[in-house]
């Protein structure tokens, strides 16, 4: 092992130890499962903003965006970034304060499945059960993509075998999440968002320098057909272009619809200690999201220019997602100080992955221990036993995720996009109708979840392969179908009970006072 690799390893090990220590510190503050899964609703505005966005971005920010930009150019990411940026802002503006207020009024709901049943007075907990199952179905592969990203990272950087590298990374994530729960996940997310920011900004500046300056980066990008176009996509394998249709652009912008259905983001809204400070959180989150995604896009473009200079070999297929690792390798060659900083960059990639994986583990384990075992099946146990069940559920889900992540050739972007569509379609319309439509009832919510989740699979595997005008990101059609089903079924099955509408009026009055 070279000296530069040793120094990089030191930085990474220090970072991982710090995450586990935060987990140990947070574990002392968890007195019950409410604390474990929602942190006692005590998050400050900065932690709320940065933990929400760090848990949102995942390894897609530092691996998915740069990798796709490296191969295909600007358009492949631009419209998605635009949709996500707009979606982030609108989610904070219209959903954050409302769901924080309503979940507290509606029997102090601490999970999204629990809120659905409480909001619509589903005493049989059918909504809770189905929502919990949907979370497990989509979050396990989502978590697996995070584990896979860690394995790819260490395999590319140190040449170690993918499988043991993935397992070790996953064990660290499991350790601090199982120890500290939501508070540990949120606190580490804040630290991780800072490290991620330093990493991507440093890599972009270095990449532009290594390519010979901004002008050289632009010249190289301009020499590649369709690379800088917003209506064409560069085809790396042939050097040609593919035209981008208006329908495809709309479907990519529709990524923004997914935000209102993401359980790990909605939980951050529910956990802030002062609703009046959500405006501060919104501003921080929106600015950070736009800047970080733009910088990640720039890394991919700069990486292609550095490849043209012969300093990085051409990266094919999913290996393009390791472009930031290649930059870290180049930086590490400039001495032990640079190697330590390169280790920080790698820690930034780990941070992007871990900040999402920990939140997904918590959301999935809460669906099993809190929503299914406690609420649906009605097992009554002590607070201590509840905590044990919560941690065991987390461990079991993590092991399944590790099993699914054993394939090193899986694409981070592909897995994330499918899971994102699943949550956006199954939960997004239900959340919006729960918060904005007094007439919505439990049967409409049930239909929306079932048809929204099912349509993601139907469109992805049966309709979209037809190509042409049918090649639309599955989130958009599935979201629209779910929304239509909520409205239609709610209208034909009668008005909700007076208790439901009275509580809705109470929630609206509370919102009007704030």
Secondary structure, DSSP 8 states (H G I E B T S, - for coil): --HHHHHHHHHHHHHHHHHHHHHHHHHTT--SHHHHHHGGG-B-HHHHHHHHHHHHHHHIIIIIHHHHHHHH-SHHHHHHHHHHHHHHHHIIIIIIHHHHHHHHHTTT--SHHHHHHHHTT-TT-HHHHHHHHHHHHHHHHHHHHHHHHHHHHHHHHH---HHHHHHHHHHHHHHHHHHHHHHHHHHHHHHHHHHHHHHHHHHHHHHHHHHTSHHHHHHHHHHSTTTT-SSEEEETTTTEEEE--HHHHHHHHGGGGGGGG-HHHHHHHHHBS-GGGHHHHHHHHHHHHHHHHHHHHHHHHHHHHHHHTTSS----GGGGGGHHHHHHHHHHTT-HHHHHHHHHHHHHHHHHHHHHHHHHHHHHHHIIIIIIIIIIS-----HHHHHHHHHHHHHHHHHHHHHHTT-TT--HHHHHHHHHHHHHHHHHHHHHHHHH-TT--HHHHHHHHHHHHHHHHHIIIIIGGG-GGG---HHHHHHHHHHHHHHHHHHHS----HHHHHHHHHHHHHHHH-
